[in-house]
Amino acid sequence: MLNNEKIILMTKLSLYEQKNQKKEIKSSRFFRGDYMSLRMIGSFICVTLSYLLCLVLWFMYKSDKVVSKLTTTGRLIALVVAIILIYVIAVAAYMIFSYAFYSHKFRNVRKNLKEYNGDLKTLHRIQELEYDAIIDELEGDLSLIHISEPTR
């Protein structure tokens, strides 16, 4: 006999595994601090590379004007300070955004995994009840069979 609750639960679990196998189930191996550290380091590297790329592109576009205006040491120092200040502000803003984003993402992953594990436990209980019912039925059938002693 088919158990509709079990079928629905198994379908739900299978869909979750297919949809989130790579992202959520693999990230469940990490503690929150480890997960956040890895993501923040990755974000720092990305924002640094992006800033350097933008800086190079800006310099290539404005190189004539930049070089002509750098006639004194004071202007060179001012340009370097401005570049560093913009970098620090960009990194700080991006890291705050990254922390908020990945913290929210980690909470959602944990919530989804708790629900997934709860569904797995429910499925396990349903299967145990079915197996117990089958064993009880088989034991009942065996008690009906009366084995007589052989006659001599």
C-alpha angles and dihedrals in degrees: 000000000000120000108214093195090054093048092050091047093048091049091050091050093047093051091049091050093049094046101040106022097112100036110036106023093049093047090054088077091072131081114232094255093050092047093049093046093053093047094046092050089050090049092049092052092047095049091046093051091045092050092049091049092050091046092052092047091048091049092049090050097045101027095120094052094041095051093045092052094049095082096128135044090239092061091048091052090047091052092049091047091049092049092049093045092051089048093051092048092047093048093047093049093046093046091051090050091046093049092051093045097047093041090055091045092051092051090051092048091051091048092050092047092050089053090046092050091047090053090049090053091048090051090049091052091049091051092047090052091050092049091047090051091050092049092048090050092050092048089051091051091049092053089058091059108084115199111207124204115253115259121233 
